[in-house]
Amino acid sequence: MATLNMHSVVVTGSNRGIGLELIKQLAEKSNRPEWIFATCRNPEGPHTQELKNLAAKYQRIEIIPLDTSEPSSIRAAATRVNEKLKGAGLNLLINSAAIGKLNSLESETLEDMCEVYKTNVVGPLVLSQAFLPLLRKAAQGKNQEGMSCSKAAIVNVSSEAGSITNMYLWELGQIINYRCSKAALNMLTRCQSLGFAEDKILCIALHPGWVQTDLGHTMGQPPLTVERCVQETLNTLAQLSEKDNGTFVNWEGKALSW
């Protein structure tokens, strides 16, 4: 069975939920990445103590301020990662940060649509642009054929709520802004998979399931723990290859309908 074998990874939204658990489980791996860049909007904010505890326990967890809705913040974070890597490339960018507003078709607003779209879609776009030179460097430097998350990859954490075919959990919440943003993120992933194909950068949209996070609980009682979600997700990422480039999969690696 294939395993993740990375030198470096960037995870956005890493101070809570899935992002935080990704940092934890990556740090606990026997073959942990040499560099784990944990980004969040405000490292000195009220919800960062668990992340700080992990950084104190494990070496080479670097906490970096990054607001995915602010291009200048993204560029500053990319510069800092580049300085730490000292000429090495970035193997994996996980765009985990996301927001959502519990609006219906009748209550949806321009302001909420724009705010959610800026964070959930424009943010991952600008992040991929800012980190592209480092991803390209990793893809060129890794001595292995094909594509993989161990070599160079962008994983956009999406949602089946953005599936136009399935309309996942519609009966529990319309969340128009969130659904539209995730549908757009899926299209961005497809575009990235085509645009970065020659660079051998694997691009995937991943549905983590209905997880017991702050956002997940707003819809009811999620069945999936954060721990199991991330464990299965990391197993799935280890198995992905060029045949999966530009696809939409869930945490168990099963293909989903757009």
N, C-alpha and C positions, 0 to 999 in steps of 0.2 A: 504493500500500500504506500502511495506517495505521501510525503510529509512536507510541511512548510519548512523551508530552509532559507531564511532571509537575513540579510545584513542590516536592513533598515525598513521601518514602516512608519507612516504618518496616519494617525487616527484623529478625525475631527469630532467635536462634541464628546470629549472623553472624560468629562467630570461627572457624568451620571449615566444611568441606563445601560444600553448596549455598548456605547463607547467606552465607559468605565470598565465594564466586564471584559471587553476586548483587551484593554491594557493589562488587566489583572491576569487573564489566562495566557496572554503572550509572554508576560514576565515570568510566569511559572513554568513555561515549557523547558524541557531539558536542553533543547537546542534553541534557546531564546534568541531573538534578534539582538545584534550588538547595540543597535540604536532603536529605541522606541520613543517616537515623538508624540506626546500626548497634548493635543491642542484643545483649548476651550476659550470662551469669550473673555472671561475675567478670572485668571488664576488666583486672585486674591478675594474672590467673591465668597458668598456664604455657602456654596454647594461644592466646594473643592477639597474638603479635608480628607476624604477617602483617597482621592487622587494623590494628594500630597503625602499621605501615609505610604502609598505604593512607591512613590518616587524616593522616599526615605529608606525603604526596605530594600529596593532593588537598584543596582547601579545602571546607569545609561538609560533611565527613563527621564526624558527631558520634557518638562512642562513648558509649553509655548503659548502665549496669548494669540488668539486668532478669532476674529469675528468674520464668519463666512459671508456676511452681508456687506462687508467693507473691503473693496479691492486693495486699498493701501495696507490694511491689516494682513491680508493674504500675502501680498508681496513681501512685507516685512518678515512674516513667518518663513517664507521660502528662502529668504536670504539667510536667516538664522540656521535653518536646517542645512543649507549648503555649507555654511561655515563649520558646523559640527562634523559634517561628513568628510571634510578635508579632501575633496577630489573624488570621492566615491559617489556612486549613483544611489537613487532611491528605488527600492524594490517594489514597495506597495503603498498606494494611497487609498485609504478607506474613508470615503465621504459618508460619515455617519450622522453628522449634525443635521437636525431638521426640526421644524416647528409645524404646528397646525392649530387652526381655530375651529371651534365647534359650531360652524355656521351651516344653515340650510340654504336651499335655493332662494327662499324668500328673504332670509336675513343676511345673506352674503353682502360684503361691502367692497368697494374699490380699494380701500386702505388695507384690509386684511388680505385680499387677493395679491396685492403688490408686495406686501411684507413677506408672505409665505413663499411666493414665487421667487423673490430675491434671495431668500435664504436657501430654499430647497432646490432651486434650479440654477440660478445665476451663480450662486456660491460654488457649487461643484464645477461649473464651467470655468470660472476664473481660477479656481484651485488647480484644475488640470493644466491650464495655460501656464500658471506660475511654476508648477513642479515638472513641467514637460522636459526641460533640459536635464534634470536629474533622473527622470524616468528613462529618457533616451540613453543616458550614460550607463545606467544599470543594464538596460537591454543589450547594449553593445559589449559590455564588459563581462557578462555572465557566460561562462563556458558551457552552454547547453543549447540544444536545438529547440525550436518551436517557441511556444508561449507558456507562461505559468505565473502564478502569484509569487513564486520564489524568485522569479527573474525580473519582471517589470509588469505591473498591473494597476489598473484603476478599478476599484470596486465601489459602485454607487449603491448605497443602501436605499432601496426603493420600497415599494409596498404593493401588494396585490390589490390594495384599494385604488391604485392607479390603473388597474387592468380594465380596459374598455369592454372586454369580453365577459369578465367574471363579476365585475361590480361587487367586490368582496365586502361583506358585512354592511351592505347598504341599509338593511333593515334596522341596524343598530345606530347608524349615524350617517348623515349625508356628507358632512365635512367637505364641502365643495372645493374650498381652496386647497386642501391637502390632496384630494384625489386628482385635481387638475395638475398640481405641481408634480406629483409622482408620475403621471402619464407623460408630462413634459420631460422629466428626468429620464424616463425610459427611452424616449426619442433621442435625448442627448447621448445616452449610452450607445445607442446604435450608430449615431454619427461619429462618436469617438472611436468606435470599433473599426469603422471604415477609414477615418482620417489618420489613425495611428497604426494601421495594419502594417505598413512598410517598416515602421519602427519596432515591430514585434512587441507592442505593448498590449497586453490582454485587457479588455474592457468588458465589465459585467454589471448587470443590474441585479440586485439580490433582495428578495423579500425575506425578512428575518422571522416572519410569523407574527401572530398576535401575542405580544410579549407583555409580561408583567412589569411594565415601566409606567412612569407618570402619564405619558401620552396614551399608552395602551389601556390604562385603567379608566380613562375618560369615556371609553366606549362600553365598559361593562367589566366582566371578569375574565381576563385573558387566561388561556389554558397553559401557556408556555412560560417557564421560568427563564429569567435572563441567563442563568448559568447554562441550562441545556441549550438554549438558543445559540449562545456563543460557542459552546463546545461543538455542536453540529455544524455551525457556520465555518469554523476553522477547519474542520474535517473536509467540508465541501470545497473550501478554497484550495486546499492541498491537492484536490483531484482535478481541478479545472485545467484545461489546456486550450490549444488553438481551435479545437473543434467547438469550444464553448464561446468563442469570442463573439461579442455582440448579442448574447442571449439574456433571457430573463429567467432566473432560477430562484427557488426558495432555499431556506437554510439547510435542507436535506439534499440539495442538488437537483431537485425535480424541475423540469422545464414548466414554465407558466405561460399562459396565453397573454398576448399583448392587449 
